[in-house]
Amino acid sequence: MDETDVSLRAHLTRLSDEHLAGYDPSWTDDKVIEWDGNFRSDGNLFLVCCERDVDVQEFRRVLEEHLRYRGLSKA
């Protein structure tokens, strides 16, 4: 894990259970970006203290791991 991984996971921990429960893995990338509301116009997640960009595919992968960890996964 690098600094960006830590920042991404910190971002996810700040999201409420109610917000996270609204996530649907069948959404398009554009819908995920809209739902999160923290993506830049270039399609990467806006994070402070990051060494690299996080695109929506990485965001989805880590988000779905996070949902399983918090017991909110729909799978």
C-alpha positions as CSV (number, residue, x, y, z in Angstrom):
1,M,0.0,0.0,0.0
2,D,1.1,3.5,-0.7
3,E,0.0,6.9,0.4
4,T,-2.8,7.0,-2.2
5,D,-4.2,3.6,-1.0
6,V,-4.4,5.0,2.5
7,S,-6.1,8.2,1.3
8,L,-8.6,6.3,-0.8
9,R,-9.5,4.1,2.2
10,A,-9.8,7.1,4.5
11,H,-12.2,8.7,2.0
12,L,-14.4,5.6,2.0
13,T,-14.5,5.4,5.8
14,R,-15.9,8.9,5.9
15,L,-19.0,7.8,3.9
16,S,-22.1,6.9,5.8
17,D,-23.6,3.5,5.8
18,E,-26.7,5.0,4.2
19,H,-24.7,6.5,1.4
20,L,-22.7,3.3,0.9
21,A,-25.8,1.2,0.9
22,G,-27.1,3.2,-2.1
23,Y,-24.2,2.0,-4.3
24,D,-25.1,-0.4,-7.1
25,P,-22.3,-2.4,-8.8
26,S,-24.3,-2.5,-12.0
27,W,-24.0,1.3,-12.4
28,T,-22.0,2.9,-15.2
29,D,-18.7,4.5,-14.4
30,D,-20.4,7.9,-14.9
31,K,-23.1,7.1,-12.4
32,V,-20.4,5.9,-9.8
33,I,-18.6,9.2,-10.3
34,E,-21.8,11.2,-9.8
35,W,-22.8,9.1,-6.8
36,D,-19.5,9.7,-5.0
37,G,-19.3,13.3,-6.0
38,N,-15.6,13.6,-5.4
39,F,-14.2,13.0,-8.8
40,R,-12.3,15.7,-10.8
41,S,-13.3,16.6,-14.4
42,D,-10.5,14.4,-15.7
43,G,-12.2,11.3,-14.3
44,N,-9.9,10.7,-11.3
45,L,-10.8,10.8,-7.7
46,F,-9.9,14.0,-5.9
47,L,-7.7,13.1,-3.0
48,V,-5.3,15.1,-0.9
49,C,-1.9,13.6,-0.1
50,C,-1.8,11.2,-3.0
51,E,1.1,10.0,-5.1
52,R,-0.9,8.9,-8.1
53,D,-4.3,9.1,-9.7
54,V,-7.2,6.8,-8.7
55,D,-9.5,6.1,-11.6
56,V,-13.1,4.8,-11.4
57,Q,-12.0,1.2,-11.9
58,E,-9.7,1.2,-8.9
59,F,-12.2,3.1,-6.9
60,R,-14.9,0.5,-7.6
61,R,-12.5,-2.4,-6.7
62,V,-11.6,-0.8,-3.4
63,L,-15.1,0.4,-2.7
64,E,-16.5,-3.2,-3.1
65,E,-13.8,-4.5,-0.8
66,H,-14.8,-1.8,1.7
67,L,-18.5,-2.7,1.4
68,R,-17.7,-6.3,2.2
69,Y,-15.6,-5.3,5.2
70,R,-18.4,-3.1,6.6
71,G,-21.0,-5.8,5.9
72,L,-22.8,-3.7,3.3
73,S,-22.1,-5.7,0.2
74,K,-25.0,-6.7,-2.0
75,A,-23.2,-9.7,-3.4
